[in-house]
Amino acid sequence: MAGTPRERARQQTLEDITRIGRRQLGEVGAAALSLRAVARELGVVSSAVYRYVANRDELLTLLLVDAYTELGDEVDAAVERAGPSASDRFAALARAVRSWALREPSRYALLFGSPVPGYAAPAERTTAQGTRVVTLLARIVDDAWDAGGITGGAGVAPNELAADFQAIRDQLSLSIPDGVLAATVQAWSALFGAVSFEVFGQYGKDTFVDPDALYDYTVGRLAEQLGLLAKCAASS
């Protein structure tokens, strides 16, 4: 941990606050997070914690960034380890998302569950980390498109969304056409929908005896719908 002793002490305290906040998420949920409870566990008065985290919303933001960062890091690492084909990379991304979500259900709920009443995440602090997974997904598909690794027709996207798709292409430096970009957005929402159904118990306790098989089937179908060729290596 670099920096002056004071900077290292501050960083350690922020890490301790984050660790305690994570546990609170699992025990009482995001809406009931309490800086006073954090202070009690740290063994300091509340005013001491306020020097690091101003209020509950600031603690929520700290936990959001922490969770988005860990999820993004794990997905990046899984894709890096995957085979060269676009379908391998897509499957690695999908499985890493599910693995993290099942291991960290309360943190997943903070990111993708019901909004916390009265809290609005500050975009300038959360967007970069919060969009890492979907950005990587888009680049996997874009690499496959550039390498000729997308087969079949992705369909025609509505003209009403053309400006939106162009803005996304410009922001992420993508080359995929509207139809493929629309399919990518659908795959993104379907992937996280499947994970959310499992994490939040929406399928029902005894509906599927092998949730791994169900998820793998879903990922395979999404790859087919995207037109990803199993043997096509990414261009990057």
Buried (B, 14 or more C-beta within 10 A) or exposed (E): EEEEEEEEEBEEBBEBBBEBBBBBBEEEBBEEBBBEBBBBBBEEEBEEBEEBBEEBBBBBBBBBBBBBBBBBBBBBEBBEEBBEBBBBBBBBBBBBBBBBBBEBBBBBBBBBBEEBEEBEBEEEBBEBBBBBBBBBBBBBBBBBBBBEBBEEEBEEBEEEBEEBBEEBBEEBEBEBBBBBBBBBBBBBEBBBEBBBBBBBEEEEEEEEEEBEEBBBEBBBEBBEBBBBBBEBBBEE
